[in-house]
Amino acid sequence: MPVLLKKILAWGFFAFLIFFIAFRPDGAAQTFKSIGAVLMAIFQGFGDFLTSLMT
């Protein structure tokens, strides 16, 4: 992927993120809570798997 396209997509993503947080703070907070819950579940699963390997 060309470097210019990556930069345009990155700046577009950050602009959308700022817009989303500024105009929909409740929705943005709920989205980030959901993402955090999913990440915690994934890491918990990895932890359980590694614990099972050790015992």
C-alpha positions in Angstrom: 0.0 0.0 0.0 1.5 3.4 -0.9 2.7 5.6 1.9 0.4 8.5 0.9 -2.7 6.3 1.0 -1.7 5.0 4.5 -1.3 8.6 5.7 -4.6 9.7 4.3 -6.4 6.7 5.9 -4.7 7.3 9.2 -5.7 11.0 9.3 -9.2 10.1 8.2 -9.5 7.6 11.0 -8.3 10.1 13.6 -10.6 12.8 12.3 -13.5 10.4 12.5 -12.5 9.4 16.0 -12.4 13.0 17.2 -15.7 13.7 15.5 -17.3 10.6 17.1 -16.0 11.5 20.6 -17.0 15.2 20.2 -20.6 14.7 18.9 -21.5 11.3 20.4 -19.7 11.0 23.7 -22.1 8.5 25.2 -21.8 6.3 22.1 -18.1 6.6 22.1 -17.8 5.7 25.7 -20.0 2.6 25.2 -17.9 1.6 22.2 -14.7 1.8 24.1 -16.1 -0.1 27.0 -17.2 -2.9 24.7 -13.8 -3.0 23.0 -12.2 -3.1 26.4 -14.5 -6.0 27.5 -13.6 -8.0 24.4 -9.9 -7.4 24.9 -10.1 -8.5 28.5 -12.0 -11.6 27.5 -9.4 -12.5 25.0 -6.5 -12.0 27.4 -8.4 -14.0 30.1 -8.8 -16.8 27.6 -5.1 -16.8 26.8 -4.3 -16.7 30.5 -6.6 -19.7 31.2 -5.0 -21.6 28.3 -1.5 -21.0 29.6 -2.5 -21.9 33.1 -4.0 -25.1 31.8 -0.7 -25.9 30.1 1.3 -25.5 33.2 -0.9 -27.7 35.4 
